[in-house]
């Protein structure tokens, strides 16, 4: 496998990932008004979401590589930004970040949910 080289500056990387984490937090705040049983905590570029069954999704920055790392109860995933697609893509499985995170959250929550409320 070829090594991916980010074309983002450190500033661009932090702005983009901070915006993603903020969007997810906004979606979680909306979901908090429903009967979905979960908890979340966001600190220093890391977001932990814990579901009713105690499983977690952890999203965090991997600054040296300019990646977003996601851990679920099933596996770990590393997302690189691809400017030609304007998307964060998992380096092993090729999943787009938003599609992936919504599917992962749905599996762990036990019902359909979305962690992105708008662009």
C-alpha positions in Angstrom: 0.0 0.0 0.0 1.3 3.5 -0.9 1.8 5.9 1.9 -0.7 8.8 1.8 0.7 12.3 2.0 -1.6 15.0 3.2 -1.8 18.2 1.3 -3.3 20.1 4.2 -1.5 22.6 6.3 -1.6 22.0 10.1 -4.1 25.0 10.3 -6.3 23.6 7.6 -6.3 20.2 9.2 -7.3 21.5 12.6 -10.0 23.7 11.2 -11.5 20.9 9.2 -11.4 18.3 11.9 -12.7 20.7 14.6 -15.6 21.5 12.3 -16.4 17.8 11.9 -16.4 17.3 15.6 -18.5 20.3 16.2 -21.1 19.0 13.6 -21.2 15.7 15.4 -21.7 17.4 18.8 -24.5 19.5 17.3 -26.2 16.3 16.1 -25.7 14.6 19.5 -27.3 17.6 21.2 -30.4 17.2 18.9 -30.4 13.4 19.6 -30.2 14.2 23.3 -33.8 15.5 23.1 -35.0 12.0 22.0 -35.2 8.8 24.0 -31.9 7.5 22.6 -29.7 6.4 25.6 -26.2 7.7 25.1 -23.6 10.0 26.6 -20.7 11.9 25.1 -17.7 13.9 26.1 -15.5 16.1 23.9 -12.0 17.3 25.0 -9.0 18.4 23.1 -9.8 17.1 19.6 -11.3 13.8 21.0 -14.9 12.9 21.1 -16.2 9.8 23.0 -19.7 8.6 22.5 -21.0 5.9 24.8 -24.2 4.0 24.0 -26.7 2.2 26.2 -24.8 -1.2 25.9 -21.6 0.6 27.1 -20.0 0.3 23.6 -18.2 3.4 22.4 -17.3 5.3 19.3 -14.1 7.3 19.8 -13.2 10.0 17.2 -9.9 11.7 17.6 -7.3 13.7 15.7 -4.1 12.1 14.6 -2.2 15.3 14.0 1.2 14.0 12.8 -0.5 12.1 10.0 -3.3 14.6 9.4 -5.8 11.8 9.9 -9.1 11.3 11.7 -9.0 8.1 13.7 -12.2 6.3 14.7 -12.5 3.4 17.0 -15.8 1.4 17.2 -16.6 -1.8 19.0 -15.9 -3.6 15.7 -12.6 -2.1 14.5 -10.3 0.9 14.1 -10.4 3.3 11.1 -8.0 5.9 9.8 -9.4 8.6 7.5 -7.4 10.8 5.1 -8.6 13.9 3.5 -8.9 13.6 -0.3 -9.3 17.1 -1.8 -10.3 15.8 -5.3 -13.4 14.3 -3.6 -13.7 16.9 -0.8 -14.1 13.9 1.6 -12.4 12.0 4.3 -11.8 8.5 3.2 -10.8 5.4 5.3 -7.4 4.2 4.1 -8.2 0.5 4.4 -11.8 0.1 3.4 -12.5 3.2 1.3 -15.5 4.3 3.2 -16.4 8.0 3.2 -16.4 9.4 6.8 -20.0 10.6 7.1 -21.4 7.5 5.5 -19.3 5.4 7.8 -19.9 7.3 11.0 -23.7 7.2 10.5 -23.6 3.4 9.9 -21.4 2.8 12.9 -23.5 4.9 15.2 -26.7 3.2 13.9 -25.2 -0.3 14.6 -24.1 0.6 18.1 -27.2 2.5 19.0 -29.5 -0.3 17.8 -31.6 2.1 15.6 -31.1 4.5 12.7 -29.4 7.7 13.7 -27.5 10.4 11.9 -24.5 12.2 13.3 -24.6 14.9 10.7 -27.5 17.4 10.7 -26.4 19.8 8.0 -23.5 21.1 5.9 
